[in-house]
Amino acid sequence: MKSHRARVAAALVLSLALTACGSTPDEVTADGKVVLTVAMDAGLEAKAVEAFNARVAQFEQANPDIDVLPQEYTWTAATFTAQLAGGTVPDVLTVPFTDGRGLIERGQIADISGQVAALPYASSLNPAVAKAGQAADGKQWAVPIAAYGQALHYNRTLFTQAGLDPDKPPATWAAIRSAAKQITERTGQAGYAQMTQGNTGGWILTTLDYAFGGRTEKVDGEKAEATIDTPEMTEVLSALRAMRWDDNSMGANFLYDWAGINQDFAAGRIGMYVSGGGNYGNLLTQNGLKPADYGVAALPLADKPEAGVLGGGTLAVVSPNAGDRGKNAAVKWIDFYYMGKLTAQDAAVADAKTLSETKQPVGVPALPVVDRATYDKQQEWVRQYVNVPLGQMKPYTDAMFDQPLVTEPTKSTQEVYKILDTTVQKLLTDRGADIAALLEAADAEAQNTIGRG
């Protein structure tokens, strides 16, 4: 087999020659195969890389005219534009729901709507999640490959050590506060921890705001109003302040991002935290989580009609530099690697078997990007390969389809999250922080940001 460097070099030589003739911008190998670079999460353990490469081999066998080159890549909105200009973005990558419409409007991803429309399950995409990848005219430029609703992750071992029942996790925020205090007092670990930086502080603060019945923005057509300074957000910050300063149950690290909080949770240093409901796979493969420690529950919601669970997800998109052959190959890869395991029995079984053989998690619960009937079928297809502790996930799976989902804010989402990072950091590091002043300042700054966006 040719080395990665040799394959790329051969592709580039022929690509330049063909481009000079004006025939195609796509890279092709010396024997005429289209070269497709596909994103692979950075930092995966060896077995996860092995599983990914096995899927690449299966795809290439089924599509002998396509040469797939895995590329370690992690989406970051702040660096994407420069990476795109520099030609370092893979042909197929994944981005958050919140960035889909902006990328479409700026022409920073390819229009693959024609190829997507030809997929057999195109009309069966869950409309609630499909819209995240649609242009203003409804065409599907990006494919929703995963969706989530936020959940409460908890350490069953710490619960047991603290004298709490791990099969009955907290169902209210008052119960979360009580459990967090008990965990800290009896184990010395953080009872509850909160993300606060890298825009995750704003993400989780918005999650709690939704759970308490609030919203961080009000949108009317093209106009948007920041609604951060509200009674609901005041209630959220008051609850966090009570756990931090009155109960001392939030530990000593108040600069957590997503990776950092996952690491400490997996290491048994955190009793509870909030993140996406399907986070078990990341905790296991990237953070060495002990399966016996893990529990996940539905996010507690206030008894208000507006209370809901923040939902989001991931879109598979294609670089705007891809030509027709590249776009066709890219959608074939998206269909094979991301969607086939959700929509076709053979693909679902093959994917589950490969993951199982390489000791990767199979059966992690997730909200469907297709209809519920298809989801239930897929779960039945792979049942024999499931290797995750589904019983420990029942407090979440029993409720995940019934909780009302609310999409993330749509206007200057990440910029507003960054503003709220500062808000929650100040609350947790300054005992005398004035909640009213914090929210007034955040609201004004968010409104200014939304207005510019």
C-alpha positions as CSV (number, residue, x, y, z in Angstrom):
1,M,0.0,0.0,0.0
2,K,1.3,3.5,-0.8
3,S,2.2,5.7,2.1
4,H,-0.1,8.7,2.9
5,R,2.6,11.1,1.6
6,A,3.1,9.2,-1.6
7,R,-0.7,9.0,-2.3
8,V,-1.1,12.7,-1.7
9,A,1.9,13.6,-3.9
10,A,0.5,11.5,-6.7
11,A,-2.9,13.0,-6.3
12,L,-1.5,16.5,-6.4
13,V,0.5,16.0,-9.5
14,L,-2.4,14.7,-11.5
15,S,-4.8,17.2,-9.9
16,L,-2.6,20.1,-11.1
17,A,-2.4,18.7,-14.5
18,L,-6.2,18.2,-14.8
19,T,-6.9,21.6,-13.3
20,A,-4.6,23.2,-15.9
21,C,-6.8,21.6,-18.6
22,G,-9.9,23.0,-16.8
23,S,-11.5,19.6,-16.3
24,T,-11.9,19.4,-12.5
25,P,-10.7,20.9,-9.3
26,D,-10.8,17.6,-7.5
27,E,-7.6,15.8,-6.5
28,V,-7.3,12.4,-8.2
29,T,-4.7,9.6,-8.0
30,A,-2.5,8.4,-10.8
31,D,-5.0,5.7,-11.5
32,G,-8.0,8.0,-11.7
33,K,-9.4,7.7,-8.2
34,V,-10.9,10.8,-6.6
35,V,-9.1,11.7,-3.4
36,L,-11.3,12.4,-0.4
37,T,-9.9,13.7,2.9
38,V,-12.3,13.0,5.8
39,A,-12.1,14.4,9.3
40,M,-11.2,12.1,12.1
41,D,-11.4,13.4,15.7
42,A,-8.1,14.4,17.1
43,G,-6.8,12.7,20.2
44,L,-8.5,9.3,19.7
45,E,-7.1,6.3,21.5
46,A,-5.4,3.7,19.3
47,K,-8.4,1.4,19.3
48,A,-10.7,4.2,18.1
49,V,-8.2,5.0,15.3
50,E,-8.2,1.3,14.4
51,A,-12.0,1.2,14.2
52,F,-12.0,4.4,12.0
53,N,-9.4,2.9,9.6
54,A,-11.4,-0.3,9.4
55,R,-14.4,1.6,8.3
56,V,-12.3,3.5,5.7
57,A,-11.1,0.1,4.3
58,Q,-14.7,-1.1,4.1
59,F,-15.8,2.1,2.3
60,E,-12.9,1.9,-0.2
61,Q,-13.7,-1.7,-1.0
62,A,-17.3,-0.7,-1.8
63,N,-16.3,2.4,-3.7
64,P,-13.1,1.4,-5.6
65,D,-13.1,4.8,-7.4
66,I,-12.5,6.8,-4.2
67,D,-9.3,7.0,-2.2
68,V,-10.1,8.1,1.4
69,L,-7.4,9.9,3.4
70,P,-8.3,10.3,7.1
71,Q,-7.2,13.7,8.6
72,E,-7.2,14.6,12.3
73,Y,-9.4,17.6,12.6
74,T,-11.4,19.3,15.2
75,W,-13.8,22.1,14.3
76,T,-13.1,25.5,15.8
77,A,-15.2,28.4,14.6
78,A,-12.5,31.0,15.4
79,T,-9.9,29.3,13.1
80,F,-12.1,27.8,10.4
81,T,-12.0,30.7,7.9
82,A,-8.2,30.9,8.0
83,Q,-7.9,27.1,7.7
84,L,-10.3,27.2,4.7
85,A,-8.2,29.9,3.0
86,G,-5.1,28.0,3.7
87,G,-6.4,24.7,2.3
88,T,-6.1,22.7,5.5
89,V,-9.8,21.9,5.9
90,P,-10.7,18.3,5.0
91,D,-13.2,17.6,2.3
92,V,-15.7,16.2,4.8
93,L,-15.9,17.6,8.3
94,T,-18.4,18.0,11.1
95,V,-19.7,21.3,12.6
96,P,-22.2,22.2,15.4
97,F,-25.8,22.9,14.5
98,T,-25.4,26.5,15.5
99,D,-22.9,27.2,12.8
100,G,-24.8,25.5,9.9
101,R,-26.8,28.5,8.7
102,G,-24.0,30.9,8.9
103,L,-21.6,28.7,6.9
104,I,-24.4,28.3,4.3
105,E,-25.0,32.0,4.0
106,R,-21.3,32.8,3.7
107,G,-20.8,30.1,1.1
108,Q,-18.2,28.4,3.2
109,I,-19.5,24.9,2.6
110,A,-20.6,23.2,-0.6
111,D,-24.1,23.0,-1.8
112,I,-24.7,19.2,-1.7
113,S,-28.5,19.5,-1.6
114,G,-28.9,17.6,-4.9
115,Q,-26.9,14.6,-3.7
116,V,-28.7,14.6,-0.3
117,A,-32.1,14.7,-2.0
118,A,-31.2,11.5,-3.8
119,L,-30.6,9.6,-0.6
120,P,-33.4,7.0,0.1
121,Y,-34.1,8.4,3.6
122,A,-34.0,12.1,2.7
123,S,-37.7,12.6,3.4
124,S,-37.4,10.7,6.7
125,L,-34.9,13.1,8.3
126,N,-36.3,14.5,11.6
127,P,-37.5,18.0,10.6
128,A,-36.7,19.4,14.0
129,V,-33.0,18.7,13.4
130,A,-32.8,18.8,9.6
131,K,-33.5,22.5,9.5
132,A,-30.1,23.2,11.2
133,G,-28.5,22.2,7.9
134,Q,-30.9,23.9,5.5
135,A,-30.5,27.1,3.5
136,A,-33.2,29.8,3.6
137,D,-35.0,28.1,0.6
138,G,-35.1,24.7,2.5
139,K,-32.5,22.9,0.5
140,Q,-30.3,20.5,2.6
141,W,-26.7,21.8,2.3
142,A,-25.6,19.8,5.4
143,V,-26.6,16.5,6.8
144,P,-27.6,16.2,10.5
145,I,-25.7,13.1,11.7
146,A,-26.2,13.4,15.5
147,A,-28.6,15.2,17.8
148,Y,-28.6,15.5,21.6
149,G,-30.5,16.9,24.5
150,Q,-28.7,18.0,27.6
151,A,-28.6,15.6,30.6
152,L,-27.3,15.2,34.1
153,H,-24.2,13.0,34.3
154,Y,-23.4,11.5,37.6
155,N,-20.8,9.2,39.3
156,R,-22.6,6.2,40.7
157,T,-19.6,5.3,42.9
158,L,-19.5,8.7,44.5
159,F,-23.3,8.5,45.0
160,T,-22.9,5.2,46.8
161,Q,-20.0,6.4,48.9
162,A,-22.0,9.5,49.9
163,G,-25.0,7.3,51.0
164,L,-27.1,8.2,47.9
165,D,-29.1,5.8,45.8
166,P,-27.4,5.7,42.3
167,D,-30.6,4.3,40.8
168,K,-32.5,7.3,42.0
169,P,-30.6,10.4,40.8
170,P,-31.9,13.9,41.6
171,A,-35.1,14.9,39.7
172,T,-35.2,18.5,40.8
173,W,-32.6,21.3,41.2
174,A,-33.2,21.4,44.9
175,A,-32.3,17.7,45.0
176,I,-29.2,18.3,43.0
177,R,-28.1,20.9,45.5
178,S,-28.7,18.5,48.4
179,A,-26.9,15.6,46.7
180,A,-23.9,17.8,45.8
181,K,-23.5,18.9,49.4
182,Q,-23.7,15.4,50.6
183,I,-21.2,14.1,48.1
184,T,-18.7,16.8,49.0
185,E,-19.1,16.3,52.8
186,R,-18.8,12.5,52.7
187,T,-16.2,12.0,49.9
188,G,-14.3,15.3,49.6
189,Q,-14.9,15.5,45.9
190,A,-16.8,18.2,44.0
191,G,-20.5,17.4,44.3
192,Y,-21.4,19.4,41.2
193,A,-19.2,21.1,38.7
194,Q,-19.9,23.7,36.0
195,M,-18.2,24.5,32.7
196,T,-17.1,28.1,32.5
197,Q,-14.7,28.7,29.5
198,G,-14.2,28.2,25.8
199,N,-17.8,29.2,25.3
200,T,-19.0,26.1,27.2
201,G,-19.8,28.3,30.3
202,G,-22.4,30.1,28.2
203,W,-23.6,26.9,26.7
204,I,-24.3,25.3,30.1
205,L,-25.6,28.6,31.6
206,T,-28.1,28.8,28.7
207,T,-29.0,25.1,29.3
208,L,-29.9,25.9,32.9
209,D,-31.8,29.0,31.9
210,Y,-33.9,26.8,29.6
211,A,-34.4,24.3,32.3
212,F,-35.7,27.0,34.6
213,G,-38.1,28.3,32.0
214,G,-36.0,31.2,30.5
215,R,-34.6,32.0,27.1
216,T,-31.5,34.1,26.3
217,E,-32.9,35.7,23.2
218,K,-36.2,36.7,21.5
219,V,-36.2,36.5,17.8
220,D,-38.8,38.3,15.5
221,G,-37.9,37.8,11.9
222,E,-34.5,39.3,11.4
223,K,-34.6,41.2,14.7
224,A,-33.3,39.7,17.9
225,E,-33.4,40.9,21.4
226,A,-31.1,39.6,24.2
227,T,-33.1,38.3,27.2
228,I,-30.4,37.4,29.6
229,D,-31.4,39.8,32.4
230,T,-34.5,37.9,33.5
231,P,-36.0,36.4,36.7
232,E,-35.2,32.9,35.3
233,M,-31.5,33.6,34.8
234,T,-31.4,35.3,38.2
235,E,-32.8,32.1,39.7
236,V,-30.1,30.0,37.9
237,L,-27.3,32.2,39.2
238,S,-28.7,32.2,42.7
239,A,-28.8,28.4,42.7
240,L,-25.2,28.2,41.5
241,R,-24.1,30.8,44.1
242,A,-25.7,28.9,46.9
243,M,-23.9,25.7,45.9
244,R,-20.6,27.5,45.4
245,W,-20.5,29.9,48.4
246,D,-23.0,28.5,51.0
247,D,-22.5,24.8,50.5
248,N,-18.9,24.8,49.1
249,S,-20.0,21.8,47.0
250,M,-18.5,22.8,43.6
251,G,-14.9,22.0,44.2
252,A,-12.0,24.3,43.5
253,N,-11.7,24.4,39.7
254,F,-13.8,27.2,38.2
255,L,-12.1,27.2,34.7
256,Y,-13.5,24.0,33.3
257,D,-14.0,23.6,29.5
258,W,-15.6,20.5,27.9
259,A,-12.4,18.5,27.8
260,G,-11.3,19.4,31.3
261,I,-14.6,18.6,33.0
262,N,-14.9,15.3,31.1
263,Q,-11.4,14.4,32.3
264,D,-12.1,15.1,36.0
265,F,-15.5,13.4,35.9
266,A,-14.0,10.3,34.4
267,A,-11.3,10.4,37.1
268,G,-13.9,10.3,39.9
269,R,-13.3,13.9,41.0
270,I,-16.8,15.2,40.2
271,G,-20.2,13.9,41.4
272,M,-22.5,15.6,38.8
273,Y,-22.3,17.9,35.8
274,V,-24.4,18.8,32.8
275,S,-23.5,18.0,29.2
276,G,-25.0,16.3,26.1
277,G,-26.9,13.1,26.9
278,G,-24.8,11.0,24.6
279,N,-21.4,11.9,26.1
280,Y,-20.6,8.4,27.4
281,G,-18.6,7.5,24.3
282,N,-16.3,10.4,24.7
283,L,-15.8,9.8,28.4
284,L,-15.0,6.2,27.7
285,T,-12.7,6.4,24.6
286,Q,-11.0,9.7,25.4
287,N,-11.0,9.9,29.2
288,G,-10.7,6.4,30.4
289,L,-14.1,6.3,32.3
290,K,-14.8,3.2,34.3
291,P,-18.2,2.0,33.1
292,A,-19.3,1.0,36.6
293,D,-18.9,4.6,37.7
294,Y,-21.3,6.0,35.1
295,G,-24.8,7.2,35.4
296,V,-26.9,9.6,33.4
297,A,-30.3,11.1,34.1
298,A,-32.8,13.4,32.5
299,L,-32.1,17.1,33.1
300,P,-34.4,18.3,35.9
301,L,-36.9,20.9,34.6
302,A,-38.8,23.6,36.6
303,D,-42.5,23.2,36.8
304,K,-43.2,25.8,34.1
305,P,-44.6,25.4,30.7
306,E,-41.6,27.2,29.1
307,A,-39.1,24.9,30.7
308,G,-37.2,22.7,28.3
309,V,-34.0,20.9,27.4
310,L,-31.5,22.6,25.3
311,G,-30.9,20.5,22.2
312,G,-28.2,20.6,19.5
313,G,-26.2,18.4,17.4
314,T,-23.7,17.8,14.6
315,L,-23.8,18.4,10.9
316,A,-21.6,16.7,8.3
317,V,-20.6,19.3,5.7
318,V,-18.4,19.4,2.6
319,S,-15.6,21.9,1.8
320,P,-16.6,24.5,-0.8
321,N,-13.4,23.5,-2.7
322,A,-14.8,20.2,-3.7
323,G,-15.8,19.7,-7.3
324,D,-18.6,17.5,-8.6
325,R,-16.7,14.2,-8.2
326,G,-15.6,15.3,-4.8
327,K,-19.1,16.2,-3.6
328,N,-20.5,13.0,-4.9
329,A,-17.8,11.1,-3.1
330,A,-18.3,13.1,0.1
331,V,-22.0,12.4,0.3
332,K,-21.3,8.7,-0.3
333,W,-18.9,8.9,2.7
334,I,-21.5,10.7,4.8
335,D,-24.1,8.2,3.9
336,F,-21.8,5.3,4.6
337,Y,-19.9,6.4,7.7
338,Y,-22.5,8.6,9.5
339,M,-25.9,7.7,8.3
340,G,-25.8,4.1,7.0
341,K,-25.5,2.8,10.6
342,L,-28.8,4.6,11.4
343,T,-30.8,3.7,8.3
344,A,-29.8,0.3,6.9
345,Q,-29.6,-3.0,8.8
346,D,-26.5,-4.3,7.1
347,A,-24.6,-1.1,7.7
348,A,-25.9,-0.8,11.2
349,V,-24.7,-4.4,12.0
350,A,-21.4,-3.9,10.3
351,D,-20.7,-0.7,12.2
352,A,-21.7,-2.2,15.5
353,K,-19.6,-5.4,14.8
354,T,-16.6,-3.3,13.9
355,L,-16.9,-1.1,17.0
356,S,-17.5,-4.1,19.3
357,E,-14.5,-5.9,17.9
358,T,-12.3,-2.9,18.6
359,K,-13.7,-2.4,22.1
360,Q,-15.6,0.8,21.2
361,P,-19.0,1.7,22.7
362,V,-22.1,0.3,21.0
363,G,-25.6,1.4,22.0
364,V,-25.0,4.8,23.5
365,P,-28.4,6.5,23.6
366,A,-28.9,9.4,21.4
367,L,-31.8,11.5,20.1
368,P,-32.7,10.4,16.5
369,V,-31.9,12.4,13.4
370,V,-34.4,10.2,11.6
371,D,-37.9,9.2,12.7
372,R,-38.5,7.2,15.9
373,A,-39.5,4.1,14.1
374,T,-36.2,4.0,12.3
375,Y,-34.3,4.6,15.5
376,D,-36.1,1.7,17.3
377,K,-35.3,-0.6,14.4
378,Q,-31.7,0.3,14.5
379,Q,-31.5,-0.4,18.2
380,E,-33.0,-3.8,17.6
381,W,-30.5,-4.6,14.7
382,V,-27.5,-4.0,16.9
383,R,-28.8,-5.4,20.2
384,Q,-26.3,-8.3,20.2
385,Y,-23.4,-6.0,20.0
386,V,-24.4,-3.5,22.7
387,N,-21.6,-3.2,25.2
388,V,-22.6,-0.1,27.3
389,P,-24.4,-0.2,30.6
390,L,-27.9,0.5,29.4
391,G,-29.4,-0.2,32.8
392,Q,-27.3,2.6,34.3
393,M,-28.7,5.0,31.6
394,K,-32.4,4.3,32.2
395,P,-32.9,7.5,34.2
396,Y,-32.1,9.3,31.0
397,T,-33.4,6.9,28.3
398,D,-36.8,6.5,29.9
399,A,-37.4,10.2,29.6
400,M,-35.2,11.5,26.7
401,F,-38.0,11.4,24.0
402,D,-40.6,13.0,26.3
403,Q,-38.8,16.1,27.4
404,P,-39.5,19.3,25.4
405,L,-36.5,20.2,23.3
406,V,-35.5,23.8,22.7
407,T,-32.9,24.7,20.1
408,E,-29.8,26.7,20.9
409,P,-29.9,30.4,20.5
410,T,-29.4,31.3,16.8
411,K,-28.0,34.8,16.8
412,S,-24.3,35.2,17.4
413,T,-24.5,32.0,19.4
414,Q,-20.9,31.4,20.2
415,E,-20.2,35.1,20.8
416,V,-23.0,35.3,23.4
417,Y,-21.8,32.1,25.0
418,K,-18.4,33.7,25.4
419,I,-20.0,36.7,27.2
420,L,-21.8,34.3,29.5
421,D,-18.5,32.5,30.2
422,T,-17.4,35.7,32.0
423,T,-20.6,36.0,33.9
424,V,-20.4,32.5,35.4
425,Q,-16.7,32.8,36.1
426,K,-17.2,36.0,38.1
427,L,-20.1,34.4,40.0
428,L,-18.0,31.4,41.1
429,T,-14.8,33.3,41.9
430,D,-16.1,36.5,43.6
431,R,-18.1,35.9,46.7
432,G,-19.4,39.5,46.5
433,A,-20.5,39.4,42.9
434,D,-23.8,41.2,42.3
435,I,-26.1,39.0,40.3
436,A,-28.2,41.9,39.1
437,A,-25.2,43.8,37.9
438,L,-23.7,40.7,36.2
439,L,-26.9,40.1,34.3
440,E,-27.4,43.7,33.3
441,A,-23.9,43.9,31.9
442,A,-24.2,40.6,30.1
443,D,-27.5,41.5,28.6
444,A,-26.2,44.8,27.3
445,E,-23.1,43.2,25.8
446,A,-25.1,40.4,24.2
447,Q,-27.5,42.9,22.7
448,N,-24.6,44.8,21.2
449,T,-23.1,41.6,19.8
450,I,-26.4,40.4,18.3
451,G,-26.9,43.8,16.7
452,R,-23.6,43.6,15.0
453,G,-24.3,40.0,13.9
